[in-house]
Amino acid sequence: MGNFKIRVARIEMISPNERGKDIRLTFQFEGDQTSFALPIFLNSCEFDDIEIVKIARSKLYDVFWQLCGQCEDWQLSDDERRELAKINVRPARQCRLVRESKS
């Protein structure tokens, strides 16, 4: 898996949520096999415009650090992956290519 391209997709003022956060900074992640957006919520009273992206990046780091810890035991060894690949539980079926007609 290659590196993700991570960029700030947008910064928005929103109606305050239940925690009083009124800024939504959304990061966009683009990878070879996946793409997703992740919003980070901030309070505009706590930070000025220059600090917002730095603070959001720090909060993003905290989110991934916590997620990494929560799913640490999900990682399969190479042997476990090979063993799972040997199991064929789906019946073989013939795939057919469907073409859309161009009008």
Secondary structure as UniProt FT lines:
FT   STRAND          5..13
FT   TURN            18..19
FT   STRAND          23..30
FT   STRAND          35..42
FT   TURN            44..46
FT   HELIX           49..70
FT   HELIX           72..74
FT   HELIX           78..86
//
